[in-house]
């Protein structure tokens, strides 16, 4: 059976990805959590004001904010490309 996994050092990220991750890694992880909680609070406010469509729209932002927070944390821990100078934990 053929092994299709990418081994360490076999592939590298491009400079655009590295520059984006360098910028976004400066954002504290708590900012993403705060954005998720804020979107939930705004959603509840819209729901209380009987603006159901807006409540659903804004309420769906929480999950992407939390996923971005996880990605941000992974970049801080492992870097975008561990083989080319990133910290390997």
C-alpha positions in Angstrom: 0.0 0.0 0.0 1.3 3.4 -1.0 2.0 6.0 1.8 0.8 9.5 0.7 1.7 11.4 3.9 3.8 14.5 3.7 7.0 14.1 5.7 8.7 16.8 7.7 10.7 19.1 5.4 9.1 17.8 2.2 6.7 20.7 1.6 7.0 24.4 2.6 4.5 27.3 2.9 4.8 30.2 0.6 5.8 33.8 1.6 2.2 35.1 1.6 1.1 32.5 4.1 4.2 33.2 6.3 3.6 37.0 6.2 -0.1 36.6 7.1 0.7 34.3 9.9 3.4 36.6 11.2 0.8 39.4 11.4 -2.1 37.4 12.8 0.1 35.7 15.4 0.4 39.1 17.1 -3.4 39.0 17.9 -4.0 37.6 21.4 -6.0 34.4 21.4 -8.4 36.0 23.9 -9.5 38.4 21.2 -11.0 35.6 19.2 -12.9 34.3 22.2 -14.1 37.8 23.0 -15.3 38.2 19.4 -17.2 34.9 19.6 -18.8 35.8 22.9 -19.7 39.3 21.5 -21.4 37.8 18.5 -23.5 35.6 20.7 -24.5 38.5 22.9 -25.4 40.6 19.8 -27.4 37.6 18.4 -29.4 37.4 21.7 -30.0 41.1 21.5 -31.3 40.8 18.0 -33.5 37.8 19.0 -35.0 39.8 21.9 -35.7 42.7 19.4 -37.6 40.1 17.3 -35.1 40.5 14.4 -34.7 36.8 13.9 -32.9 36.9 10.6 -30.2 39.2 11.9 -29.9 37.1 15.1 -29.3 34.0 13.1 -26.8 35.8 10.8 -24.7 37.2 13.6 -25.0 34.1 15.8 -23.3 32.0 13.2 -20.2 34.2 13.5 -19.2 32.5 16.8 -18.0 29.3 15.3 -15.7 30.9 12.7 -14.2 33.2 15.4 -13.4 30.1 17.6 -11.9 28.2 14.6 -9.7 31.2 13.8 -8.6 31.3 17.4 -7.6 27.6 17.3 -5.7 28.2 14.0 -4.0 31.2 15.6 -3.0 29.2 18.6 -1.6 26.4 16.4 0.5 28.9 14.4 1.9 30.3 17.6 2.8 26.8 18.9 4.0 25.1 15.7 4.5 27.9 13.1 3.3 27.7 9.5 6.3 25.6 8.5 8.1 23.9 11.3 10.9 22.6 9.0 12.0 26.1 8.0 12.6 27.7 11.4 9.4 27.3 13.3 9.2 26.0 16.8 8.5 22.3 17.0 6.6 21.4 20.1 
